[in-house]
Amino acid sequence: MNKVNKYTRAKVDGKKIFCPSCNTQNLVYHFSWSAITCSSCKKMINKYDWLLDPKKLTLNKYFNEYKSTIMQKIHDAFNPKKDVVWDNEYKPNIKIKSTVKPDGNPTFNETFNHINKELNKLK
Ligand SMILES: [Zn+2]
């Protein structure tokens, strides 16, 4: 694993370095700093901890990262922020007069034909 060292230099078009924490590529144009913040995970990383090549993640690590993202999304869905403005309020379509409770179990075609018939009445 090649890390940034005191001999690392940036080219005119910058140098790609990789965050040791989240593996995200960051571009720098010089190395006259002792630590910078990762553009992705916002962690402050010391200069000599930055990687010159991305970490090669094993399938298991990819899976764990994927899983933690999913778990976070599920957690967020069940724990919404207090100031969320819900925009999925039910607004009935005024064109719908009533709904029909079918007797029996209509096939897909029967349902389609019925919807088509009701639609033609509206035209
Ligand atoms: Zn990072």
Backbone and ligand atoms as CSV (ligand in chain L), in Angstrom:
chain,resi,resn,atom,element,x,y,z
A,1,MET,N,N,0.856,-1.199,0.000
A,1,MET,CA,C,0.000,0.000,0.000
A,1,MET,C,C,0.885,1.239,0.000
A,2,ASN,N,N,0.877,1.966,-1.096
A,2,ASN,CA,C,1.704,3.178,-1.195
A,2,ASN,C,C,1.021,4.371,-0.545
A,3,LYS,N,N,1.732,4.976,0.374
A,3,LYS,CA,C,1.197,6.156,1.048
A,3,LYS,C,C,1.936,7.398,0.567
A,4,VAL,N,N,1.312,8.533,0.801
A,4,VAL,CA,C,1.963,9.815,0.519
A,4,VAL,C,C,3.199,9.923,1.416
A,5,ASN,N,N,4.329,10.306,0.844
A,5,ASN,CA,C,5.519,10.557,1.661
A,5,ASN,C,C,6.101,11.919,1.300
A,6,LYS,N,N,7.229,12.232,1.905
A,6,LYS,CA,C,7.747,13.599,1.709
A,6,LYS,C,C,8.264,13.832,0.295
A,7,TYR,N,N,8.377,12.762,-0.498
A,7,TYR,CA,C,8.839,12.923,-1.881
A,7,TYR,C,C,7.673,13.000,-2.872
A,8,THR,N,N,6.447,12.806,-2.386
A,8,THR,CA,C,5.280,12.832,-3.280
A,8,THR,C,C,5.054,14.246,-3.813
A,9,ARG,N,N,4.915,14.335,-5.133
A,9,ARG,CA,C,4.679,15.634,-5.754
A,9,ARG,C,C,3.413,15.570,-6.597
A,10,ALA,N,N,2.763,16.729,-6.767
A,10,ALA,CA,C,1.583,16.810,-7.630
A,10,ALA,C,C,2.002,17.312,-8.997
A,11,LYS,N,N,1.334,16.809,-10.038
A,11,LYS,CA,C,1.583,17.305,-11.385
A,11,LYS,C,C,0.740,18.564,-11.595
A,12,VAL,N,N,0.911,19.194,-12.764
A,12,VAL,CA,C,0.153,20.421,-13.054
A,12,VAL,C,C,-1.354,20.153,-12.969
A,13,ASP,N,N,-1.773,18.975,-13.464
A,13,ASP,CA,C,-3.202,18.659,-13.441
A,13,ASP,C,C,-3.615,17.944,-12.150
A,14,GLY,N,N,-2.786,18.037,-11.130
A,14,GLY,CA,C,-3.160,17.498,-9.821
A,14,GLY,C,C,-2.698,16.078,-9.597
A,15,LYS,N,N,-2.870,15.622,-8.388
A,15,LYS,CA,C,-2.494,14.260,-8.023
A,15,LYS,C,C,-3.677,13.608,-7.316
A,16,LYS,N,N,-3.983,12.400,-7.767
A,16,LYS,CA,C,-5.081,11.676,-7.137
A,16,LYS,C,C,-4.574,10.996,-5.873
A,17,ILE,N,N,-5.224,11.275,-4.752
A,17,ILE,CA,C,-4.903,10.561,-3.515
A,17,ILE,C,C,-6.200,9.970,-2.978
A,18,PHE,N,N,-6.059,8.909,-2.212
A,18,PHE,CA,C,-7.243,8.178,-1.780
A,18,PHE,C,C,-7.358,8.184,-0.264
A,19,CYS,N,N,-8.561,8.429,0.199
A,19,CYS,CA,C,-8.824,8.533,1.639
A,19,CYS,C,C,-8.632,7.160,2.292
A,20,PRO,N,N,-7.809,7.052,3.341
A,20,PRO,CA,C,-7.621,5.768,4.005
A,20,PRO,C,C,-8.859,5.326,4.774
A,21,SER,N,N,-9.766,6.255,4.993
A,21,SER,CA,C,-10.957,5.922,5.760
A,21,SER,C,C,-12.094,5.410,4.878
A,22,CYS,N,N,-12.369,6.145,3.770
A,22,CYS,CA,C,-13.520,5.754,2.939
A,22,CYS,C,C,-13.111,5.385,1.521
A,23,ASN,N,N,-11.823,5.490,1.189
A,23,ASN,CA,C,-11.309,5.050,-0.114
A,23,ASN,C,C,-11.718,5.963,-1.271
A,24,THR,N,N,-12.277,7.123,-0.966
A,24,THR,CA,C,-12.698,8.043,-2.016
A,24,THR,C,C,-11.493,8.779,-2.597
A,25,GLN,N,N,-11.524,8.964,-3.921
A,25,GLN,CA,C,-10.452,9.690,-4.586
A,25,GLN,C,C,-10.595,11.192,-4.336
A,26,ASN,N,N,-9.499,11.812,-3.938
A,26,ASN,CA,C,-9.451,13.269,-3.782
A,26,ASN,C,C,-8.329,13.779,-4.674
A,27,LEU,N,N,-8.494,14.985,-5.192
A,27,LEU,CA,C,-7.488,15.564,-6.084
A,27,LEU,C,C,-6.804,16.732,-5.376
A,28,VAL,N,N,-5.462,16.714,-5.349
A,28,VAL,CA,C,-4.728,17.829,-4.745
A,28,VAL,C,C,-3.744,18.385,-5.766
A,29,TYR,N,N,-3.423,19.658,-5.637
A,29,TYR,CA,C,-2.546,20.320,-6.595
A,29,TYR,C,C,-1.171,20.633,-6.006
A,30,HIS,N,N,-1.061,20.430,-4.698
A,30,HIS,CA,C,0.256,20.591,-4.063
A,30,HIS,C,C,0.214,19.817,-2.743
A,31,PHE,N,N,1.380,19.689,-2.121
A,31,PHE,CA,C,1.430,18.950,-0.861
A,31,PHE,C,C,1.936,19.810,0.290
A,32,SER,N,N,1.734,21.127,0.156
A,32,SER,CA,C,2.170,21.994,1.251
A,32,SER,C,C,1.075,22.139,2.309
A,33,TRP,N,N,0.697,21.005,2.857
A,33,TRP,CA,C,-0.288,20.962,3.945
A,33,TRP,C,C,0.074,19.782,4.835
A,34,SER,N,N,-0.376,19.785,6.054
A,34,SER,CA,C,-0.044,18.671,6.949
A,34,SER,C,C,-1.223,17.733,7.133
A,35,ALA,N,N,-2.446,18.257,6.898
A,35,ALA,CA,C,-3.644,17.419,6.962
A,35,ALA,C,C,-4.751,18.123,6.191
A,36,ILE,N,N,-5.570,17.338,5.484
A,36,ILE,CA,C,-6.729,17.940,4.812
A,36,ILE,C,C,-7.959,17.075,5.080
A,37,THR,N,N,-9.110,17.662,4.826
A,37,THR,CA,C,-10.387,16.978,5.048
A,37,THR,C,C,-10.786,16.232,3.781
A,38,CYS,N,N,-11.226,15.003,3.953
A,38,CYS,CA,C,-11.706,14.201,2.821
A,38,CYS,C,C,-13.005,14.804,2.298
A,39,SER,N,N,-13.113,14.906,0.964
A,39,SER,CA,C,-14.307,15.511,0.369
A,39,SER,C,C,-15.550,14.658,0.586
A,40,SER,N,N,-15.353,13.369,0.867
A,40,SER,CA,C,-16.505,12.482,1.006
A,40,SER,C,C,-16.903,12.261,2.466
A,41,CYS,N,N,-15.970,11.754,3.285
A,41,CYS,CA,C,-16.336,11.410,4.666
A,41,CYS,C,C,-16.054,12.551,5.644
A,42,LYS,N,N,-15.466,13.646,5.139
A,42,LYS,CA,C,-15.224,14.854,5.931
A,42,LYS,C,C,-14.285,14.635,7.121
A,43,LYS,N,N,-13.544,13.523,7.085
A,43,LYS,CA,C,-12.594,13.295,8.171
A,43,LYS,C,C,-11.293,14.021,7.873
A,44,MET,N,N,-10.668,14.526,8.912
A,44,MET,CA,C,-9.375,15.182,8.772
A,44,MET,C,C,-8.309,14.084,8.718
A,45,ILE,N,N,-7.582,14.028,7.602
A,45,ILE,CA,C,-6.592,12.968,7.421
A,45,ILE,C,C,-5.194,13.590,7.342
A,46,ASN,N,N,-4.275,13.061,8.113
A,46,ASN,CA,C,-2.893,13.535,8.064
A,46,ASN,C,C,-2.265,13.218,6.713
A,47,LYS,N,N,-1.378,14.078,6.284
A,47,LYS,CA,C,-0.778,13.951,4.952
A,47,LYS,C,C,-0.220,12.556,4.678
A,48,TYR,N,N,0.554,12.037,5.634
A,48,TYR,CA,C,1.249,10.762,5.369
A,48,TYR,C,C,0.360,9.542,5.553
A,49,ASP,N,N,-0.926,9.764,5.842
A,49,ASP,CA,C,-1.871,8.646,5.898
A,49,ASP,C,C,-2.626,8.476,4.583
A,50,TRP,N,N,-2.581,9.511,3.733
A,50,TRP,CA,C,-3.288,9.425,2.445
A,50,TRP,C,C,-2.635,8.353,1.570
A,51,LEU,N,N,-3.448,7.663,0.794
A,51,LEU,CA,C,-2.959,6.569,-0.055
A,51,LEU,C,C,-2.799,7.050,-1.492
A,52,LEU,N,N,-1.804,6.478,-2.176
A,52,LEU,CA,C,-1.589,6.830,-3.583
A,52,LEU,C,C,-2.383,5.915,-4.516
A,53,ASP,N,N,-2.799,4.765,-3.997
A,53,ASP,CA,C,-3.643,3.839,-4.765
A,53,ASP,C,C,-4.886,3.542,-3.935
A,54,PRO,N,N,-6.011,3.291,-4.607
A,54,PRO,CA,C,-7.210,2.936,-3.827
A,54,PRO,C,C,-7.022,1.589,-3.139
A,55,LYS,N,N,-7.630,1.460,-1.979
A,55,LYS,CA,C,-7.610,0.171,-1.273
A,55,LYS,C,C,-8.413,-0.818,-2.096
A,56,LYS,N,N,-7.896,-2.019,-2.250
A,56,LYS,CA,C,-8.648,-3.030,-2.971
A,56,LYS,C,C,-9.538,-3.755,-1.964
A,57,LEU,N,N,-10.813,-3.446,-2.065
A,57,LEU,CA,C,-11.750,-4.032,-1.109
A,57,LEU,C,C,-12.095,-5.451,-1.533
A,58,THR,N,N,-12.188,-6.326,-0.577
A,58,THR,CA,C,-12.628,-7.678,-0.876
A,58,THR,C,C,-14.144,-7.650,-1.037
A,59,LEU,N,N,-14.688,-8.696,-1.591
A,59,LEU,CA,C,-16.131,-8.786,-1.801
A,59,LEU,C,C,-16.867,-8.619,-0.481
A,60,ASN,N,N,-16.287,-9.199,0.583
A,60,ASN,CA,C,-16.910,-9.121,1.897
A,60,ASN,C,C,-16.994,-7.683,2.390
A,61,LYS,N,N,-15.928,-6.918,2.132
A,61,LYS,CA,C,-15.935,-5.523,2.566
A,61,LYS,C,C,-16.954,-4.722,1.774
A,62,TYR,N,N,-17.053,-5.012,0.448
A,62,TYR,CA,C,-18.054,-4.346,-0.368
A,62,TYR,C,C,-19.435,-4.645,0.186
A,63,PHE,N,N,-19.653,-5.920,0.524
A,63,PHE,CA,C,-20.952,-6.329,1.023
A,63,PHE,C,C,-21.273,-5.626,2.334
A,64,ASN,N,N,-20.282,-5.540,3.232
A,64,ASN,CA,C,-20.508,-4.895,4.529
A,64,ASN,C,C,-20.804,-3.408,4.363
A,65,GLU,N,N,-20.093,-2.765,3.411
A,65,GLU,CA,C,-20.360,-1.345,3.173
A,65,GLU,C,C,-21.754,-1.149,2.601
A,66,TYR,N,N,-22.115,-2.046,1.678
A,66,TYR,CA,C,-23.444,-2.005,1.062
A,66,TYR,C,C,-24.516,-2.208,2.122
A,67,LYS,N,N,-24.257,-3.186,3.009
A,67,LYS,CA,C,-25.217,-3.529,4.061
A,67,LYS,C,C,-25.406,-2.353,5.016
A,68,SER,N,N,-24.303,-1.703,5.394
A,68,SER,CA,C,-24.431,-0.601,6.345
A,68,SER,C,C,-25.176,0.566,5.713
A,69,THR,N,N,-25.019,0.747,4.385
A,69,THR,CA,C,-25.775,1.799,3.703
A,69,THR,C,C,-27.266,1.495,3.752
A,70,ILE,N,N,-27.608,0.236,3.460
A,70,ILE,CA,C,-29.013,-0.182,3.476
A,70,ILE,C,C,-29.592,-0.024,4.881
A,71,MET,N,N,-28.821,-0.483,5.901
A,71,MET,CA,C,-29.296,-0.393,7.276
A,71,MET,C,C,-29.541,1.068,7.663
A,72,GLN,N,N,-28.651,1.950,7.185
A,72,GLN,CA,C,-28.810,3.380,7.484
A,72,GLN,C,C,-30.083,3.911,6.826
A,73,LYS,N,N,-30.340,3.478,5.577
A,73,LYS,CA,C,-31.524,3.951,4.858
A,73,LYS,C,C,-32.796,3.470,5.556
A,74,ILE,N,N,-32.775,2.208,6.013
A,74,ILE,CA,C,-33.937,1.660,6.726
A,74,ILE,C,C,-34.141,2.441,8.024
A,75,HIS,N,N,-33.031,2.680,8.747
A,75,HIS,CA,C,-33.106,3.435,9.999
A,75,HIS,C,C,-33.676,4.828,9.754
A,76,ASP,N,N,-33.194,5.495,8.686
A,76,ASP,CA,C,-33.676,6.841,8.373
A,76,ASP,C,C,-35.167,6.835,8.039
A,77,ALA,N,N,-35.606,5.763,7.338
A,77,ALA,CA,C,-37.004,5.685,6.929
A,77,ALA,C,C,-37.924,5.563,8.143
A,78,PHE,N,N,-37.447,4.827,9.167
A,78,PHE,CA,C,-38.292,4.619,10.349
A,78,PHE,C,C,-38.075,5.688,11.407
A,79,ASN,N,N,-37.029,6.486,11.241
A,79,ASN,CA,C,-36.761,7.566,12.183
A,79,ASN,C,C,-36.618,8.880,11.424
A,80,PRO,N,N,-37.726,9.355,10.850
A,80,PRO,CA,C,-37.633,10.562,10.033
A,80,PRO,C,C,-37.260,11.777,10.872
A,81,LYS,N,N,-36.635,12.709,10.219
A,81,LYS,CA,C,-36.285,13.955,10.904
A,81,LYS,C,C,-37.572,14.694,11.257
A,82,LYS,N,N,-37.524,15.438,12.350
A,82,LYS,CA,C,-38.731,16.096,12.880
A,82,LYS,C,C,-39.272,17.156,11.919
A,83,ASP,N,N,-38.350,17.807,11.159
A,83,ASP,CA,C,-38.781,18.924,10.318
A,83,ASP,C,C,-39.110,18.503,8.887
A,84,VAL,N,N,-39.321,17.193,8.683
A,84,VAL,CA,C,-39.650,16.723,7.338
A,84,VAL,C,C,-41.058,17.191,6.954
A,85,VAL,N,N,-41.185,17.734,5.750
A,85,VAL,CA,C,-42.496,18.121,5.238
A,85,VAL,C,C,-42.958,17.003,4.304
A,86,TRP,N,N,-44.013,16.320,4.714
A,86,TRP,CA,C,-44.494,15.196,3.898
A,86,TRP,C,C,-45.246,15.725,2.695
A,87,ASP,N,N,-44.886,15.239,1.515
A,87,ASP,CA,C,-45.555,15.710,0.307
A,87,ASP,C,C,-46.349,14.599,-0.367
A,88,ASN,N,N,-46.545,13.497,0.350
A,88,ASN,CA,C,-47.270,12.365,-0.249
A,88,ASN,C,C,-48.689,12.266,0.305
A,89,GLU,N,N,-49.278,13.405,0.591
A,89,GLU,CA,C,-50.646,13.452,1.101
A,89,GLU,C,C,-51.594,12.952,0.015
A,90,TYR,N,N,-52.628,12.222,0.406
A,90,TYR,CA,C,-53.578,11.680,-0.547
A,90,TYR,C,C,-54.493,12.778,-1.081
A,91,LYS,N,N,-54.437,13.001,-2.381
A,91,LYS,CA,C,-55.318,13.973,-3.011
A,91,LYS,C,C,-56.164,13.235,-4.045
A,92,PRO,N,N,-57.458,13.007,-3.754
A,92,PRO,CA,C,-58.268,12.214,-4.684
A,92,PRO,C,C,-58.425,12.903,-6.029
A,93,ASN,N,N,-58.410,12.106,-7.083
A,93,ASN,CA,C,-58.604,12.616,-8.435
A,93,ASN,C,C,-60.097,12.865,-8.632
A,94,ILE,N,N,-60.457,14.109,-8.953
A,94,ILE,CA,C,-61.883,14.449,-9.045
A,94,ILE,C,C,-62.585,13.725,-10.184
A,95,LYS,N,N,-61.825,13.163,-11.136
A,95,LYS,CA,C,-62.448,12.446,-12.248
A,95,LYS,C,C,-63.052,11.121,-11.802
A,96,ILE,N,N,-62.564,10.607,-10.660
A,96,ILE,CA,C,-63.068,9.328,-10.176
A,96,ILE,C,C,-64.369,9.559,-9.416
A,97,LYS,N,N,-65.454,8.981,-9.937
A,97,LYS,CA,C,-66.762,9.165,-9.307
A,97,LYS,C,C,-66.922,8.193,-8.146
A,98,SER,N,N,-66.618,6.949,-8.402
A,98,SER,CA,C,-66.746,5.932,-7.367
A,98,SER,C,C,-65.883,4.740,-7.749
A,99,THR,N,N,-65.706,3.872,-6.810
A,99,THR,CA,C,-64.985,2.649,-7.123
A,99,THR,C,C,-65.969,1.492,-7.158
A,100,VAL,N,N,-65.608,0.458,-7.858
A,100,VAL,CA,C,-66.492,-0.693,-8.014
A,100,VAL,C,C,-65.886,-1.890,-7.292
A,101,LYS,N,N,-66.693,-2.507,-6.459
A,101,LYS,CA,C,-66.223,-3.721,-5.805
A,101,LYS,C,C,-66.631,-4.895,-6.690
A,102,PRO,N,N,-65.675,-5.549,-7.293
A,102,PRO,CA,C,-66.042,-6.627,-8.226
A,102,PRO,C,C,-66.594,-7.840,-7.486
A,103,ASP,N,N,-67.586,-8.500,-8.131
A,103,ASP,CA,C,-68.029,-9.764,-7.556
A,103,ASP,C,C,-67.149,-10.850,-8.152
A,104,GLY,N,N,-66.655,-11.692,-7.327
A,104,GLY,CA,C,-65.747,-12.734,-7.789
A,104,GLY,C,C,-64.347,-12.173,-7.946
A,105,ASN,N,N,-63.555,-12.826,-8.730
A,105,ASN,CA,C,-62.161,-12.450,-8.910
A,105,ASN,C,C,-61.911,-12.196,-10.394
A,106,PRO,N,N,-62.049,-10.910,-10.846
A,106,PRO,CA,C,-61.906,-10.636,-12.285
A,106,PRO,C,C,-60.489,-10.911,-12.784
A,107,THR,N,N,-60.421,-11.318,-14.047
A,107,THR,CA,C,-59.112,-11.540,-14.645
A,107,THR,C,C,-58.503,-10.186,-14.984
A,108,PHE,N,N,-57.245,-10.203,-15.378
A,108,PHE,CA,C,-56.573,-8.959,-15.763
A,108,PHE,C,C,-57.312,-8.296,-16.920
A,109,ASN,N,N,-57.728,-9.103,-17.924
A,109,ASN,CA,C,-58.415,-8.561,-19.097
A,109,ASN,C,C,-59.746,-7.934,-18.737
A,110,GLU,N,N,-60.479,-8.585,-17.850
A,110,GLU,CA,C,-61.776,-8.043,-17.426
A,110,GLU,C,C,-61.591,-6.700,-16.725
A,111,THR,N,N,-60.573,-6.626,-15.862
A,111,THR,CA,C,-60.279,-5.374,-15.150
A,111,THR,C,C,-59.908,-4.287,-16.150
A,112,PHE,N,N,-59.061,-4.658,-17.102
A,112,PHE,CA,C,-58.611,-3.706,-18.122
A,112,PHE,C,C,-59.793,-3.184,-18.936
A,113,ASN,N,N,-60.675,-4.103,-19.358
A,113,ASN,CA,C,-61.833,-3.717,-20.154
A,113,ASN,C,C,-62.746,-2.773,-19.379
A,114,HIS,N,N,-62.903,-3.072,-18.098
A,114,HIS,CA,C,-63.766,-2.234,-17.270
A,114,HIS,C,C,-63.192,-0.824,-17.149
A,115,ILE,N,N,-61.885,-0.749,-16.884
A,115,ILE,CA,C,-61.238,0.558,-16.752
A,115,ILE,C,C,-61.368,1.336,-18.055
A,116,ASN,N,N,-61.169,0.646,-19.171
A,116,ASN,CA,C,-61.269,1.264,-20.492
A,116,ASN,C,C,-62.673,1.818,-20.734
A,117,LYS,N,N,-63.676,1.032,-20.340
A,117,LYS,CA,C,-65.080,1.421,-20.509
A,117,LYS,C,C,-65.368,2.694,-19.722
A,118,GLU,N,N,-64.896,2.715,-18.459
A,118,GLU,CA,C,-65.120,3.892,-17.585
A,118,GLU,C,C,-64.395,5.111,-18.132
A,119,LEU,N,N,-63.205,4.856,-18.682
A,119,LEU,CA,C,-62.403,5.943,-19.241
A,119,LEU,C,C,-63.083,6.561,-20.444
A,120,ASN,N,N,-63.676,5.705,-21.307
A,120,ASN,CA,C,-64.359,6.189,-22.509
A,120,ASN,C,C,-65.576,7.035,-22.147
A,121,LYS,N,N,-66.220,6.700,-21.029
A,121,LYS,CA,C,-67.380,7.503,-20.574
A,121,LYS,C,C,-66.945,8.931,-20.255
A,122,LEU,N,N,-65.727,9.076,-19.734
A,122,LEU,CA,C,-65.227,10.384,-19.318
A,122,LEU,C,C,-64.810,11.250,-20.501
A,123,LYS,N,N,-64.490,10.606,-21.633
A,123,LYS,CA,C,-63.974,11.364,-22.783
A,123,LYS,C,C,-65.065,12.196,-23.478
L,1,ZN,ZN,ZN,-12.882,9.793,3.237
